[in-house]
Amino acid sequence: MPIPAGSSPLGRSLLRNDVYTRLRDALVDGTFAPGEQLKDVDLAAWLGVSRTPVREALLRLATSGLVETQPGRSTTVSTIDERKVRDARDVLAAMHQLAVRESVAILTPEDIERMRAANRDFAAALETGDVAAALDADERLHAVPVAALGNEAVESVLEHFGPVVRRVERMRFASASAQRSVDAHERLIELCAAGDAEAAAAVAFDTWHSLPITAD
C-alpha cells in the first residue's frame, strides 16, 4: 500500500474521531482506491498514531461499507456496490427531507446566509474544477438544516451512510451535470427563506434521490 506523499503526521493527542475522519476522507476522495489493501501499521505511520485508533476506525468504516475487513487477514477498500449506494442514497434523501421539513420554521437569517455562502463556494469550486472544495461546500450547505434541527438520530444516520454516497457524488461533481446542483441548492434556499417547509423538503429529497448511483 503506497503511503500518500506530503501529509504531515497528526499529533499524539489525536482523538479517535480525527483518525476516523482522516481515513474516511482519504477513501472518499480516492487517495486509497477500490480494491487496495490497507495495512494498519502503514496507516498508523502515515497519521503518526498508534495502531489501536486506526484499527477502531477501520472497523467503523467497515460498518459504513467503505472497507471490507477479514479479521486476522486483510482490510481492503470496497468497490462501489450500486445496490448499497442506492440503499444509502435513499436513506440520505429521507433524512435530509425530514431535517428540512422540521427545521424551516426555526432557521435564522444567519442560517440562510450560511446556506447561500456555501452555494456560492460550491459554484466557484465547480468553475475551477475543485471537486474536493465542491464536496466540502455541498456538505456545509446541507448541514445547516440538520444542525438547526438538532436531532441526534438523524445526524447519526447521516454520518453512517453519508460517506458511501459521497464517493459516488464526487464523480458527479466532476461532471458537467454538477451545475444542476447549484440551481437545486438555490431553489432549496429560497424555499427555506420563504418558510415553505413542504416544498423545501421535496426539493431536498429530490436533490439527494436524483443522485446517479453508477460508478461510470
Disulfide bonds with the S-S distance in Angstrom:
none
